[in-house]
């Protein structure tokens, strides 16, 4: 028996029973006023101890089957799991469009899926930890042997006393006094193209700081570091109003840009003392959200994920973790499940596994499933997922040489 048939049969039985009961009541109490039928749809109260009701994924609204996300790296900073560090590639068909983080080993996956540097619209960094940025110099050097001739925007967070902002980060890598100074032409524009840093405010602001929240001063880059806007770069930075009405989101200086037909939105998220971002990329009604590492103190991530088609969440701490430092940096599975249940993405992709979570993936999925009943996927290096519904794409669906 199909689910639809069973549901209709059950509905007919309930309706028939209610009709008989109502008729009996009217016979006994002729003066009884009949409540309109729609009142019957009011949810019944639940016990305070009742388990949370799983939330279904929303109805389809993304029809672009050519938009997909490739997992370039699903690991973290450890060298014990044979996984590359964090990194993702958004493709349009087989064309590389956006890199979201580019940790150690991701350049090899980038090559394995036959991505081309010349096709990239931009690089988006969530934060500047080494396991999210390590392979950027390899990408820049490899671009010398590519056909790329247009500038490459590098979006990333502002800095603080712990880490530099993204513009300074690039200077320390590729500037004339940088670690890879022989690549300085890519900052000065004397080469085939230039790296164009775009610094995004990553300071989390709480209207009233909750217990455990960390707020740090985030200095803005010097005026000389601010890239001049162009038609292919952001035209505006929005703060304040958002359709979600989420007060945590409204308190954050969310950043929006349009580049080559894609809308980029970034919002600050909590990752200890480190400035960190989550990114939402949208085109033609399709949306993917990639969260950087976060404890999600203050629920700053929730509204950004709302109604996304695919939500990529780091799974770096297990549910039973008692490590206070780790929990200031990362969210446990129950928090991932709560976000998914509230924001209702069509599919959830877990990634950024560490030794402490890689060995308990079954338990993590079960904890998340207590809150969210949409698809829960486990990332592996080289896997690709259709953004519209989270369905895996066969490995053969890559560009031929």
C-alpha positions as CSV (number, residue, x, y, z in Angstrom):
1,X,0.0,0.0,0.0
2,X,1.5,3.4,-0.9
3,X,2.0,6.1,1.7
4,X,-0.4,8.4,-0.2
5,X,-3.2,5.7,-0.2
6,X,-2.6,4.9,3.5
7,X,-2.8,8.6,4.3
8,X,-6.1,9.1,2.4
9,X,-7.6,6.0,4.0
10,X,-6.6,7.2,7.5
11,X,-8.0,10.7,6.7
12,X,-11.3,9.2,5.6
13,X,-11.6,7.1,8.7
14,X,-10.9,10.1,11.0
15,X,-13.3,12.3,9.1
16,X,-16.1,9.7,9.2
17,X,-15.6,9.3,13.0
18,X,-15.6,13.0,13.7
19,X,-18.7,13.5,11.5
20,X,-20.6,10.8,13.5
21,X,-19.5,12.3,16.8
22,X,-20.6,15.8,15.7
23,X,-23.9,14.6,14.5
24,X,-24.5,12.8,17.8
25,X,-23.6,16.0,19.7
26,X,-25.9,18.1,17.6
27,X,-28.8,15.7,18.3
28,X,-28.2,16.1,22.1
29,X,-27.5,19.8,22.1
30,X,-29.5,21.6,19.4
31,X,-28.2,25.0,20.5
32,X,-24.6,24.0,20.0
33,X,-22.6,26.4,17.7
34,X,-20.6,24.5,15.1
35,X,-16.9,25.5,15.0
36,X,-15.6,26.2,11.5
37,X,-13.9,23.2,9.9
38,X,-10.5,24.9,9.7
39,X,-10.3,25.0,13.5
40,X,-9.8,21.3,13.5
41,X,-6.3,21.8,12.1
42,X,-5.1,23.5,15.2
43,X,-2.1,21.5,16.6
44,X,-2.7,19.7,19.9
45,X,-0.6,20.8,22.8
46,X,2.3,18.5,23.6
47,X,3.8,17.4,26.8
48,X,6.9,19.4,27.9
49,X,8.8,16.1,28.0
50,X,7.7,15.0,24.5
51,X,10.4,14.3,22.0
52,X,10.8,17.0,19.3
53,X,8.9,16.3,16.1
54,X,11.2,15.8,13.1
55,X,11.0,18.5,10.5
56,X,10.5,17.6,6.9
57,X,12.5,19.2,4.2
58,X,10.7,21.9,2.2
59,X,9.1,21.3,-1.2
60,X,11.4,21.5,-4.2
61,X,12.1,25.0,-5.6
62,X,15.5,24.6,-7.2
63,X,15.3,23.1,-10.7
64,X,18.9,23.7,-11.9
65,X,20.2,20.2,-12.1
66,X,23.6,21.4,-13.5
67,X,24.6,23.2,-10.2
68,X,26.6,20.8,-8.0
69,X,29.1,20.9,-5.1
70,X,32.3,18.9,-5.2
71,X,33.9,17.9,-1.9
72,X,37.6,18.7,-2.4
73,X,38.4,17.9,1.2
74,X,36.3,16.5,4.1
75,X,38.9,16.3,6.8
76,X,40.5,18.7,9.3
77,X,43.9,19.6,10.6
78,X,44.9,16.0,11.5
79,X,47.2,13.8,9.4
80,X,45.6,10.5,10.4
81,X,42.5,10.0,8.2
82,X,43.7,10.1,4.6
83,X,41.4,13.0,3.9
84,X,42.3,16.4,2.5
85,X,41.6,19.5,4.6
86,X,38.4,21.5,4.2
87,X,37.5,22.6,0.7
88,X,34.5,22.7,-1.7
89,X,34.0,23.5,-5.4
90,X,30.7,24.8,-6.7
91,X,30.4,23.9,-10.4
92,X,28.0,24.9,-13.1
93,X,27.9,21.7,-15.2
94,X,31.5,20.8,-15.3
95,X,32.8,24.4,-15.0
96,X,34.4,25.5,-11.8
97,X,32.8,28.6,-10.4
98,X,33.6,29.1,-6.7
99,X,36.1,27.6,-4.3
100,X,35.0,27.7,-0.7
101,X,38.1,27.1,1.4
102,X,41.1,25.3,0.0
103,X,42.9,23.3,2.7
104,X,45.9,20.9,2.5
105,X,45.4,18.3,-0.2
106,X,42.5,20.0,-1.9
107,X,44.5,21.0,-4.9
108,X,45.0,17.3,-5.8
109,X,41.2,16.7,-5.7
110,X,40.7,19.9,-7.8
111,X,43.0,18.4,-10.4
112,X,41.4,14.9,-10.1
113,X,37.9,16.3,-11.0
114,X,39.4,18.1,-13.9
115,X,38.5,21.6,-12.7
116,X,40.1,24.5,-14.5
117,X,41.5,27.6,-12.7
118,X,40.5,29.8,-15.7
119,X,36.8,29.0,-15.0
120,X,36.7,30.3,-11.4
121,X,34.7,33.3,-10.5
122,X,36.1,33.7,-7.0
123,X,37.6,32.1,-3.9
124,X,35.6,32.3,-0.6
125,X,37.4,31.7,2.7
126,X,35.4,31.0,5.8
127,X,38.4,31.7,8.0
128,X,42.1,31.6,7.8
129,X,43.1,28.5,9.7
130,X,45.7,26.4,7.9
131,X,43.4,23.5,7.3
132,X,41.1,25.8,5.3
133,X,43.7,27.8,3.3
134,X,46.9,25.8,2.9
135,X,46.7,25.1,-0.8
136,X,46.1,28.7,-2.0
137,X,49.8,29.2,-2.9
138,X,49.7,26.0,-5.0
139,X,46.6,27.3,-6.8
140,X,48.3,30.6,-7.5
141,X,51.5,29.0,-8.8
142,X,49.5,26.6,-10.9
143,X,47.6,29.4,-12.5
144,X,50.8,30.5,-14.3
145,X,50.3,27.4,-16.5
146,X,46.6,28.1,-17.1
147,X,44.8,30.3,-19.5
148,X,43.4,32.6,-16.8
149,X,43.6,36.3,-17.7
150,X,40.9,37.9,-15.6
151,X,41.4,39.0,-12.0
152,X,40.5,36.6,-9.2
153,X,38.6,38.0,-6.2
154,X,39.6,36.4,-2.9
155,X,36.8,36.9,-0.3
156,X,37.6,36.4,3.4
157,X,37.1,37.6,6.9
158,X,38.4,40.7,8.7
159,X,41.1,40.2,11.3
160,X,41.8,40.8,14.9
161,X,44.8,40.5,17.3
162,X,44.9,36.8,16.7
163,X,45.0,36.7,12.9
164,X,45.3,39.2,10.0
165,X,42.5,40.2,7.7
166,X,42.3,38.6,4.3
167,X,44.1,41.4,2.5
168,X,47.0,41.3,4.9
169,X,47.0,37.5,4.8
170,X,47.6,37.7,1.0
171,X,50.3,40.3,1.5
172,X,52.1,38.0,3.9
173,X,51.9,35.2,1.4
174,X,52.6,36.9,-1.9
175,X,53.7,40.5,-1.1
176,X,57.3,41.7,-1.9
177,X,58.2,40.8,1.7
178,X,56.0,37.7,1.8
179,X,56.7,34.0,2.2
180,X,56.2,33.5,-1.6
181,X,57.5,36.9,-2.8
182,X,58.4,35.5,-6.2
183,X,54.7,35.4,-6.8
184,X,54.2,39.1,-6.0
185,X,53.1,39.9,-9.6
186,X,49.7,38.3,-8.6
187,X,49.2,41.1,-6.1
188,X,50.6,44.0,-8.1
189,X,48.8,43.1,-11.3
190,X,52.0,42.8,-13.3
191,X,51.1,39.2,-14.2
192,X,48.4,37.8,-16.4
193,X,45.9,38.6,-13.6
194,X,45.7,39.9,-10.1
195,X,44.3,38.5,-6.8
196,X,41.7,41.0,-5.5
197,X,41.2,40.7,-1.8
198,X,37.7,41.5,-0.5
199,X,37.6,41.8,3.3
200,X,34.3,40.9,4.9
201,X,33.4,42.1,8.4
202,X,33.5,38.9,10.6
203,X,32.9,40.4,14.0
204,X,29.9,38.7,15.8
205,X,27.8,41.3,17.5
206,X,25.3,40.2,20.2
207,X,22.6,42.7,21.3
208,X,23.2,41.4,24.8
209,X,26.1,39.0,25.0
210,X,25.0,35.5,26.2
211,X,27.1,33.5,28.7
212,X,30.1,32.1,26.9
213,X,30.0,34.5,24.0
214,X,33.3,35.8,22.8
215,X,33.4,39.3,21.3
216,X,36.7,40.7,20.2
217,X,37.7,43.9,18.5
218,X,38.0,43.4,14.7
219,X,40.0,46.2,13.2
220,X,39.1,47.2,9.7
221,X,41.8,47.0,6.9
222,X,43.7,50.2,6.1
223,X,42.1,52.2,3.2
224,X,45.0,51.1,0.9
225,X,44.0,47.5,1.4
226,X,40.3,48.1,0.4
227,X,39.9,46.9,-3.2
228,X,38.2,49.3,-5.5
229,X,34.8,47.9,-6.6
230,X,34.3,46.9,-10.2
231,X,31.4,45.5,-12.2
232,X,32.4,41.9,-11.3
233,X,32.9,42.6,-7.6
234,X,30.4,43.5,-4.8
235,X,28.3,46.6,-5.2
236,X,26.9,46.8,-1.7
237,X,27.1,45.7,1.8
238,X,23.8,45.3,3.6
239,X,23.2,45.4,7.3
240,X,20.0,45.0,9.2
241,X,16.9,44.0,7.3
242,X,16.3,40.4,6.4
243,X,13.1,38.6,5.5
244,X,13.7,35.9,8.0
245,X,13.0,38.2,10.9
246,X,15.6,36.3,13.0
247,X,16.9,38.8,15.6
248,X,20.3,37.1,15.8
249,X,20.7,37.5,12.0
250,X,19.5,41.1,12.1
251,X,22.2,42.0,14.6
252,X,24.9,40.8,12.3
253,X,26.5,42.8,9.5
254,X,25.6,40.4,6.7
255,X,27.4,41.0,3.5
256,X,25.9,40.6,0.0
257,X,27.4,40.7,-3.4
258,X,26.4,39.8,-6.9
259,X,29.1,38.3,-9.2
260,X,28.5,36.7,-12.6
261,X,24.8,36.1,-11.9
262,X,25.4,34.6,-8.4
263,X,24.4,36.2,-5.2
264,X,26.8,35.7,-2.3
265,X,25.8,36.3,1.3
266,X,28.2,36.0,4.2
267,X,27.5,36.3,7.9
268,X,29.9,36.3,10.9
269,X,29.8,33.1,13.0
270,X,31.5,32.2,16.3
271,X,34.7,30.2,16.2
272,X,36.4,30.9,19.5
273,X,38.5,34.1,19.1
274,X,39.0,33.6,15.3
275,X,37.0,35.7,12.9
276,X,34.9,33.3,10.8
277,X,32.2,33.4,8.2
278,X,29.5,31.2,6.7
279,X,28.7,31.6,3.0
280,X,25.4,31.2,1.1
281,X,25.7,31.0,-2.7
282,X,22.5,31.4,-4.8
283,X,21.5,31.3,-8.4
284,X,18.1,30.9,-10.1
285,X,16.3,29.9,-6.9
286,X,19.0,27.4,-5.9
287,X,21.0,27.9,-2.7
288,X,23.9,26.2,-0.9
289,X,25.2,27.2,2.5
290,X,28.7,26.3,3.6
291,X,29.4,26.9,7.2
292,X,32.9,27.6,8.5
293,X,33.9,26.1,11.8
294,X,31.6,27.4,14.5
295,X,30.1,26.7,17.9
296,X,27.1,28.7,16.8
297,X,26.8,30.6,20.0
298,X,24.0,33.0,19.6
299,X,22.5,31.0,16.8
300,X,24.0,33.4,14.2
301,X,24.0,30.7,11.6
302,X,20.3,29.8,11.6
303,X,18.8,32.4,9.3
304,X,21.5,32.0,6.7
305,X,20.6,28.3,6.3
306,X,16.8,29.0,6.0
307,X,15.3,27.1,3.1
308,X,18.7,26.3,1.5
309,X,18.8,23.4,-0.8
310,X,22.1,22.0,0.6
311,X,23.6,22.8,3.9
312,X,27.2,21.8,4.5
313,X,28.0,21.6,8.2
314,X,31.3,20.8,9.9
315,X,31.1,17.7,12.2
316,X,34.3,18.2,14.3
317,X,33.1,17.3,17.8
318,X,31.0,14.3,19.0
319,X,27.8,14.7,20.9
320,X,29.3,13.4,24.1
321,X,32.3,15.8,24.0
322,X,33.3,17.4,27.4
323,X,36.2,19.3,25.9
324,X,35.3,22.9,26.8
325,X,37.8,24.4,24.3
326,X,36.5,22.2,21.4
327,X,32.9,23.2,22.2
328,X,33.8,26.9,22.0
329,X,35.1,26.2,18.5
330,X,32.7,23.6,17.1
331,X,29.0,22.7,17.4
332,X,27.9,19.1,18.4
333,X,25.5,17.0,16.3
334,X,22.5,18.1,18.3
335,X,23.1,21.7,17.4
336,X,23.5,20.8,13.7
337,X,20.2,19.0,14.0
338,X,18.5,21.9,15.7
339,X,19.6,24.3,12.9
340,X,18.5,21.9,10.2
341,X,15.1,21.4,11.9
342,X,14.6,25.1,12.2
343,X,16.0,26.2,8.9
344,X,14.7,23.3,6.8
345,X,17.3,22.7,4.2
346,X,16.4,20.1,1.6
347,X,19.6,18.1,2.4
348,X,22.4,18.2,5.0
349,X,26.0,17.3,4.2
350,X,28.3,16.6,7.1
351,X,32.0,17.2,6.6
352,X,35.2,18.4,8.3
353,X,35.5,15.1,10.1
354,X,38.2,14.6,12.7
355,X,39.4,11.5,14.4
356,X,37.0,12.0,17.3
357,X,34.0,12.2,14.9
358,X,35.0,10.0,12.0
359,X,34.7,6.9,14.2
360,X,31.3,7.8,15.5
361,X,29.5,8.9,12.3
362,X,26.6,6.5,12.9
363,X,25.9,8.0,16.4
364,X,26.2,11.6,15.0
365,X,23.7,10.9,12.3
366,X,21.3,9.3,14.8
367,X,21.5,12.4,17.1
368,X,20.9,14.8,14.2
369,X,18.0,12.6,13.0
370,X,16.3,13.1,16.3
371,X,15.7,16.7,15.2
372,X,15.8,16.6,11.4
373,X,14.4,14.0,9.0
374,X,15.8,15.2,5.7
375,X,18.7,13.5,4.0
376,X,21.9,13.4,6.1
377,X,24.9,12.8,3.9
378,X,28.5,12.1,4.8
379,X,31.1,13.9,2.7
380,X,34.0,12.1,1.1
381,X,36.9,13.6,-0.9
382,X,36.0,13.8,-4.5
383,X,32.3,13.2,-4.1
384,X,29.9,15.6,-5.9
385,X,26.3,16.4,-4.9
386,X,23.5,18.0,-6.9
387,X,22.6,21.2,-5.1
388,X,18.9,20.9,-6.0
389,X,18.3,17.8,-3.9
390,X,21.6,16.6,-2.5
391,X,21.7,13.6,-4.8
392,X,25.2,12.2,-5.5
393,X,26.5,12.7,-9.0
394,X,28.2,9.7,-10.6
395,X,32.0,10.0,-10.7
396,X,32.0,9.8,-14.5
397,X,30.2,13.1,-14.7
398,X,33.4,15.1,-14.8
399,X,35.2,17.0,-17.6
400,X,37.1,14.9,-20.1
401,X,40.7,15.9,-20.8
